[in-house]
């Protein structure tokens, strides 16, 4: 079964696979692949837009994330909800970075960076396992909301998380996926 759903504003898409789903986001950033890479693969860069990170940037290395969004009933500030242990899978500087996500070996995120004039075309592809059916809206709206911070992260500025934006996007995706 190959069904693809996307929002009207192309704020991400989800495609059904035989063993789960694949979500995809694309952006064009006005920064070099080297600067975008730093935001995706260094503790300093990741802390600005995704989570505080301890990362060993080699295949098989660890990528431990500690999410620091403000405490919220949706995600209380408790270690079991906020700490995530992942594994680095592929490291091809400035072009491709892959890692597990959600402490699940079947949940794999692939970042592809392509030079594009004076900037970089970035693509996020996240393969999520079938067991995550109930969490698809969370994953889609989470990545979309986190990716809002990439531009700030590239400039070394911490992007603040907005629960209202996340929850509105989550509601929209829940309707789309129903």
C-alpha positions as CSV (number, residue, x, y, z in Angstrom):
1,X,0.0,0.0,0.0
2,X,1.5,3.3,-1.0
3,X,-0.7,6.2,0.1
4,X,0.8,9.7,0.7
5,X,-0.9,12.3,2.7
6,X,0.3,15.9,2.9
7,X,-1.0,19.1,4.4
8,X,-2.2,21.8,2.0
9,X,0.9,24.0,2.8
10,X,3.3,21.2,2.2
11,X,4.3,21.2,5.9
12,X,5.3,17.6,5.7
13,X,4.0,14.4,4.3
14,X,3.5,10.9,5.4
15,X,3.6,7.8,3.2
16,X,2.3,4.4,4.2
17,X,4.8,1.5,3.8
18,X,4.2,-2.2,4.3
19,X,5.9,-2.1,7.7
20,X,5.1,1.4,8.9
21,X,5.3,4.9,7.6
22,X,7.8,7.4,6.2
23,X,7.5,11.1,6.9
24,X,9.3,13.7,5.0
25,X,10.1,17.4,5.3
26,X,12.1,19.6,3.0
27,X,13.5,23.0,3.4
28,X,15.9,25.4,1.6
29,X,18.2,27.2,4.0
30,X,20.3,30.2,3.0
31,X,23.4,28.7,4.7
32,X,26.2,26.4,3.5
33,X,26.0,22.7,4.0
34,X,28.8,23.0,6.5
35,X,26.8,25.3,8.7
36,X,23.6,23.2,8.4
37,X,25.6,20.1,9.2
38,X,26.9,21.7,12.4
39,X,23.3,22.4,13.5
40,X,22.4,18.8,12.9
41,X,25.4,17.0,14.4
42,X,27.0,19.0,17.2
43,X,25.9,19.3,20.8
44,X,25.9,23.1,20.4
45,X,23.8,23.0,17.3
46,X,21.3,20.4,18.5
47,X,20.8,22.3,21.8
48,X,19.5,25.3,19.8
49,X,16.6,23.6,18.0
50,X,16.1,19.9,19.1
51,X,17.5,18.8,22.4
52,X,20.7,18.9,24.5
53,X,22.8,16.2,23.1
54,X,25.7,13.9,23.9
55,X,26.8,12.7,20.5
56,X,29.7,10.5,19.2
57,X,29.6,11.2,15.5
58,X,30.7,7.9,14.2
59,X,28.6,4.9,12.9
60,X,27.7,3.0,16.0
61,X,28.2,6.0,18.2
62,X,25.6,7.2,20.7
63,X,23.3,10.1,20.3
64,X,21.6,10.8,23.6
65,X,19.0,13.5,23.6
66,X,17.6,15.4,26.6
67,X,14.6,17.4,25.5
68,X,14.2,20.7,27.4
69,X,10.8,22.1,26.2
70,X,8.9,23.8,29.0
71,X,7.1,21.4,31.4
72,X,3.6,20.6,30.0
73,X,0.9,18.1,30.7
74,X,1.5,16.6,27.3
75,X,5.1,16.0,28.1
76,X,5.9,16.3,31.8
77,X,9.5,17.1,32.7
78,X,10.4,13.6,33.9
79,X,13.5,11.7,32.8
80,X,11.4,8.8,31.3
81,X,9.7,11.3,29.0
82,X,12.6,13.6,28.2
83,X,15.7,11.4,27.7
84,X,16.1,9.5,24.6
85,X,19.0,7.1,23.7
86,X,19.7,6.8,20.0
87,X,22.5,5.4,17.8
88,X,24.4,7.1,15.0
89,X,24.1,5.0,11.8
90,X,25.6,6.9,8.9
91,X,28.0,9.9,8.8
92,X,28.8,11.4,5.5
93,X,29.9,15.0,6.4
94,X,27.9,17.8,4.8
95,X,25.7,15.4,2.8
96,X,24.1,12.6,4.8
97,X,23.5,11.8,8.5
98,X,21.3,8.9,9.8
99,X,20.4,7.9,13.3
100,X,17.8,6.0,15.2
101,X,15.1,8.0,16.9
102,X,12.8,7.2,19.8
103,X,15.1,4.5,21.3
104,X,13.8,2.1,18.6
105,X,16.1,0.5,16.1
106,X,13.3,0.5,13.5
107,X,12.8,4.2,13.8
108,X,15.4,5.8,11.6
109,X,16.0,9.4,10.6
110,X,17.9,10.3,7.5
111,X,19.1,13.9,6.8
112,X,20.2,14.7,3.3
113,X,21.9,17.9,2.5
114,X,22.5,19.2,-1.1
115,X,24.2,22.4,-2.1
116,X,21.7,24.8,-3.7
117,X,23.0,28.0,-5.0
118,X,23.9,30.2,-2.0
119,X,22.3,27.7,0.4
120,X,21.4,24.2,1.2
121,X,18.4,22.0,0.3
122,X,17.7,19.8,3.4
123,X,15.5,16.8,3.5
124,X,14.4,14.9,6.6
125,X,13.1,11.4,6.1
126,X,11.9,9.5,9.2
127,X,10.9,5.9,8.8
128,X,8.6,5.0,11.7
129,X,7.6,1.5,12.7
130,X,4.1,0.1,12.5
131,X,3.7,0.1,16.3
132,X,3.8,3.9,16.3
133,X,0.4,4.3,14.5
134,X,-1.1,6.3,17.4
135,X,2.0,8.6,17.6
136,X,2.2,9.6,13.9
137,X,0.6,13.0,14.5
138,X,3.0,13.6,17.4
139,X,6.0,12.8,15.2
140,X,4.9,14.9,12.3
141,X,4.0,17.9,14.3
142,X,7.1,17.5,16.5
143,X,9.5,17.5,13.6
144,X,7.7,20.4,11.9
145,X,7.9,22.4,15.1
146,X,11.5,21.5,15.9
147,X,12.5,22.3,12.3
148,X,11.2,25.9,12.8
149,X,14.3,26.4,14.9
150,X,16.9,25.3,12.3
151,X,17.5,28.8,11.0
152,X,18.1,30.1,14.5
153,X,20.3,27.1,15.3
154,X,22.5,27.8,12.3
155,X,23.1,31.3,13.7
156,X,23.8,29.9,17.1
157,X,20.6,31.2,18.7
158,X,18.4,28.9,20.8
159,X,14.9,28.6,19.4
160,X,12.2,28.5,22.0
161,X,9.6,25.7,21.9
162,X,6.0,26.6,21.6
163,X,3.5,24.1,22.9
164,X,0.5,26.0,21.4
165,X,2.0,25.7,17.9
166,X,2.9,22.0,18.4
167,X,-0.6,21.1,19.7
168,X,-2.4,23.0,16.9
169,X,-0.3,21.2,14.3
170,X,-0.9,17.9,16.1
171,X,-4.6,18.4,16.0
172,X,-4.5,19.2,12.3
173,X,-2.5,16.1,11.6
174,X,-4.8,14.0,13.7
175,X,-7.7,15.1,11.5
176,X,-5.8,14.4,8.4
177,X,-4.8,10.9,9.5
178,X,-8.2,10.0,10.8
